Amino acid sequence: MYAIVDIAGKQYRVGESQKIFVPLMDVEIGEKVKFKDVLLVSKGGAVSVGSPHVKGAAVDAMVVDHVKADKVIVFKKKRRKGYRVKNGHRQPYTQIEITKIKA
């Protein structure tokens, strides 16, 4: 059984007991979260597609951790001008574990 769910404007294919990284959420570690924007549910070969959402479907998850992604280096340079800038960026993510898919 799997579902396609809309989390913070991005679509994820999730299954039960799966851990995924989503954009940073303002939720404490260990709290439960419920997502009602379910776009598709597949259960035993039967697929139900919503327009735009499947009625009565929800995905329950639990927040596991707040982490940062690997560093991305941003380097700018203009030749023969002595201009060089080096910056780094680490995008914050929330790791969640899917506990239940209600269809």
Contact map, one row per residue, 1 for C-alpha under 8 A:
1110000000000011000000000000000000000000111100000000000000000000000000000000000000000000000000000000000
1111000000001111000000000000000000000000111000000000000000000000000000000000000000000000000000000000100
1111100000001110000000000000000000000111110000000000000000000000000000000000000000000000000000000000100
0111110000111100000000000000000000000111100000000000000000000000000000000000000000000000000000000000000
0011111000111100000000000000000000111111000000000000000000100000000000000000000000000000000000000000000
0001111111110000000000000000000000101110000000000000000000000000000000000000000000000000000000000000000
0000111111110000000001000000000000101000000000000000000000000000000000000000000000000000000000000000000
0000011111000000000001100000000000000000000000000000000000000000000000000000000000000000000000000000000
0000011111100000000000000000000000000000000000000000000000000000000000000000000000000000000000000000000
0000011111110000000000000000000000000000000000000000000000000000000000000000000000000000000000000000000
0001111011111000000000000000000000000000000000000000000000000000000000000000000000000000000000000000000
0001111001111100000000000000000000000000000000000000000000000000000000000000000000000000000000000000000
0111100000111110000000000000000000000000000000000000000000000000000000000000000000000000000000000000000
0111100000011111010000000000000000000000000000000000000000000000000000000000000000000000000000000100000
1110000000001111110000000000000000000000000000000000000000000000000000000000000000000000000000000100100
1100000000000111110000000000000000000000000000000000000000000000000000000000000000000000000000000111100
0000000000000011111000000000000000000000000000000000000000000000000000000000000000000000000000001111000
0000000000000111111100000000000000000000000000000000000000000000000000000000000000000000000000001110000
0000000000000000111110000000000000000000000000000000000000000000000000000000000000000000000000111100000
0000000000000000011111000000000000000000000000000000000000000000000000000000000000000000000000111000000
0000000000000000001111100000000000000000000000000000000000000000000000000000000000000000000011110000000
0000001100000000000111111000000000000000000000000000000000000000000000000000000000000000000011110000000
0000000100000000000011111000000000000000000000000000000000000000000000000000000000000000000111000000000
0000000000000000000001111100000000000000000000000000000000000000010000000000000000000000000111000000000
0000000000000000000001111110000000000000000000000000000000000000000000000000000000000000000011000000000
0000000000000000000000011111000000000000000000000000000000000000000000000000000000000000000000000000000
0000000000000000000000001111101000000000000000000000000000000010000000000000000000000000000000000000000
0000000000000000000000000111111000000000000000000000000000000010000000000000000000000000000000000000000
0000000000000000000000000011111000000000000000000000000000000011110000000000000000000000000000000000000
0000000000000000000000000001111100000000000000000000000000000111000000000000000000000000000000000000000
0000000000000000000000000011111110000000000000000000000000000110000000000000000000000000000000000000000
0000000000000000000000000000011111000000000000000000000000011110000000000000000000000000000000000000000
0000000000000000000000000000001111100000000000000000000000011110000000000000000000000000000000000000000
0000000000000000000000000000000111110000000000000000000001111000000000000000000000000000000000000000000
0000111000000000000000000000000011111100000000000000000001111000000000000000000000000000000000000000000
0000100000000000000000000000000001111100000000000000000011100000000000000000000000000000000000000000000
0000111000000000000000000000000000111110000000000000110001000000000000000000000000000000000000000000000
0011110000000000000000000000000000111111100000000100110011100000000000000000000000000000000000000000000
0011110000000000000000000000000000001111100000001111110000000000000000000000000000000000000000000000000
0011100000000000000000000000000000000111110000111100110000000000000000000000000000000000000000000000000
1111000000000000000000000000000000000111111000111000010010000000000000000000000000000000000000000000001
1110000000000000000000000000000000000001111111110000000000000000000000000000000000000000000000000000000
1100000000000000000000000000000000000000111111100000000000000000000000000000000000000000000000000000000
1000000000000000000000000000000000000000011111000000000000000000000000000000000000000000000000000000000
0000000000000000000000000000000000000000011111100000000000000000000000000000000000000000000000000000000
0000000000000000000000000000000000000000011111110000000000000000000000000000000000000000000000000000000
0000000000000000000000000000000000000001111011111000000000000000000000000000000000000000000000000000000
0000000000000000000000000000000000000001110001111100010000000000000000000000000000000000000000000000000
0000000000000000000000000000000000000011100000111110110000000000000000000000000000000000000000000000000
0000000000000000000000000000000000000111000000011111111000000000000000000000000000000000000000000000000
0000000000000000000000000000000000000010000000001111110000000000000000000000000000000000000000000000000
0000000000000000000000000000000000000010000000000111110000000000000000000000000000000000000000000000000
0000000000000000000000000000000000001111000000001111111000000000000000000000000000000000000000000000000
0000000000000000000000000000000000001111100000011111111110000000000000000000000000000000000000000000000
0000000000000000000000000000000000000000000000000100111110000000000000000000000000000000000000000000000
0000000000000000000000000000000000000000000000000000011111000000000000000000000000000000000000000000011
0000000000000000000000000000000000010100100000000000011111100000000000000000000000000000000000000000111
0000000000000000000000000000000001111100000000000000000111110000000000000000000000000000000000000000111
0000100000000000000000000000000001110100000000000000000011111000000000000000000000000000000000000111110
0000000000000000000000000000000111100000000000000000000001111100000000000000000000000000000000000111110
0000000000000000000000000000000111100000000000000000000000111110000000000000000000000000000000011111000
0000000000000000000000000000011110000000000000000000000000011111000000000000000000000000000000011110000
0000000000000000000000000011111110000000000000000000000000001111100000000000000000000000000001111000000
0000000000000000000000000000110000000000000000000000000000000111110000000000000000000000000001111000000
0000000000000000000000000000100000000000000000000000000000000011111000000000000000000000000001110000000
0000000000000000000000010000100000000000000000000000000000000001111100000000000000000000000111100000000
0000000000000000000000000000000000000000000000000000000000000000111110000000000000000000000111100000000
0000000000000000000000000000000000000000000000000000000000000000011111000000000000000000011110000000000
0000000000000000000000000000000000000000000000000000000000000000001111100000000000000000011110000000000
0000000000000000000000000000000000000000000000000000000000000000000111110000000000000000011000000000000
0000000000000000000000000000000000000000000000000000000000000000000011111000000000000001111000000000000
0000000000000000000000000000000000000000000000000000000000000000000001111100000000000001110000000000000
0000000000000000000000000000000000000000000000000000000000000000000000111110000000000111100000000000000
0000000000000000000000000000000000000000000000000000000000000000000000011111000000000111100000000000000
0000000000000000000000000000000000000000000000000000000000000000000000001111100000011110000000000000000
0000000000000000000000000000000000000000000000000000000000000000000000000111110000111100000000000000000
0000000000000000000000000000000000000000000000000000000000000000000000000011111001111000000000000000000
0000000000000000000000000000000000000000000000000000000000000000000000000001111111110000000000000000000
0000000000000000000000000000000000000000000000000000000000000000000000000000111111100000000000000000000
0000000000000000000000000000000000000000000000000000000000000000000000000000011111000000000000000000000
0000000000000000000000000000000000000000000000000000000000000000000000000000011111100000000000000000000
0000000000000000000000000000000000000000000000000000000000000000000000000000111111110000000000000000000
0000000000000000000000000000000000000000000000000000000000000000000000000001111011111000000000000000000
0000000000000000000000000000000000000000000000000000000000000000000000000011110001111100000000000000000
0000000000000000000000000000000000000000000000000000000000000000000000000011100000111110000000000000000
0000000000000000000000000000000000000000000000000000000000000000000000001111000000011111000000000000000
0000000000000000000000000000000000000000000000000000000000000000000000001110000000001111100000000000000
0000000000000000000000000000000000000000000000000000000000000000000000111100000000000111110000000000000
0000000000000000000000000000000000000000000000000000000000000000000000111100000000000011111000000000000
0000000000000000000000000000000000000000000000000000000000000000000111110000000000000001111100000000000
0000000000000000000000000000000000000000000000000000000000000000000111100000000000000000111110000000000
0000000000000000000000110000000000000000000000000000000000000000011110000000000000000000011111000000000
0000000000000000000011111000000000000000000000000000000000000000011110000000000000000000001111100000000
0000000000000000000011111000000000000000000000000000000000000011111000000000000000000000000111110000000
0000000000000000001111000000000000000000000000000000000000000011111000000000000000000000000011111000000
0000000000000000001111000000000000000000000000000000000000001111100000000000000000000000000001111100000
0000000000000000111100000000000000000000000000000000000000001111000000000000000000000000000000111110000
0000000000000111111000000000000000000000000000000000000000111100000000000000000000000000000000011111100
0000000000000001110000000000000000000000000000000000000000111100000000000000000000000000000000001111100
0000000000000001100000000000000000000000000000000000000000111000000000000000000000000000000000000111110
0110000000000011000000000000000000000000000000000000000011110000000000000000000000000000000000000111111
0000000000000000000000000000000000000000000000000000000111110000000000000000000000000000000000000001111
0000000000000000000000000000000000000000100000000000000111000000000000000000000000000000000000000000111
